[in-house]
Amino acid sequence: MKRLSAILILFLAGIFIATSCSSKQKQHKRLVIALTKERKIEGKKYGQWLSRQDSSLRFIYLSEVDFALLADSLALADGILFTGGADIYPALYGKEFDTARCGAFDTIRDQYELEAFRIARELGLPIIGICRGLQMINVAMGGTLYIDLPQDKGTAELHRVGQEDWADHPVALIPGSRIATLMEVPIANVASNHHQGIEKLAPGLSAAATSPDMLIEAIENTTNNKQWIMAVQWHPEWMPHDDLLSNRIAATFLGEASKYSLKRR
């Protein structure tokens, strides 16, 4: 797959400038969302999950962008989604000695996502994370992970059945959290497929949901009211299309992206 070139970035910028000429067009500006990496399975893609809330969305796929162009690409975005995927290399959170219990690594992805997170923080972009995305946000802000939940917490099939199969389990939404305000009930069922999770929560983040084994399942930022950050350990994009919590998470993120877009015009 070819990487986005500087020409394509400039072309996109030209489109955005052209479509913002009138006040009416400004009010209906198409949101641009950066995705760290897209899934290949049709019907389960992260972009499709978001597009169910707004069919006019445009996406920047950061895995196809040259590292040197990350800042230019994110300058065009109204929000960023850190998606699921391979384990994060343990050296990034002080556990290089324990790599044997991990699955596959993608250290190149680790580096571009850490840089993308730094840039997104600098820009004040709304940030959302899913599964690995939650873990990356926690690591980037100074937290640590359990290397292997089946061994470290003894909850082998709560979060994933076998080595790869999906599980489902309830999560308790913590009263007072932003994510709890999205539901009228304190418990939700979620789709899960992971073997790692948050051990030490990073400074500046608060827990927003927990699973039955008390693993942190959702996080939000607490110290910077100028930027919106939310992440979940489960997979809202894998849930049925009519799942209320999944849809409200997507709509809330896009609402924050809209606010960001209006603010920077």
Secondary structure, DSSP 8 states (H G I E B T S, - for coil): ---B-HHHHHHHHHHHHHTTSSHHHHHT---EEEES----STTS-HHHHHHTT-TT-EEEEGGGB-GGGHHHHHTT-SEEEE---SB--GGGGT-GGGGGG---B-HHHHHHHHHHHHHHHHHT--EEEETHHHHHHHHHTT--EES-HHHHTS-TTTS-BTTTB-EEEEEEE-TTSTGGGG-SSSEEEEEE--S-EESS--TTEEEEEE-TT--EEEEEE-S-TTS-EEEESS-GGGS-TT-HHHHHHHHHHHHHHHHHHHHH-
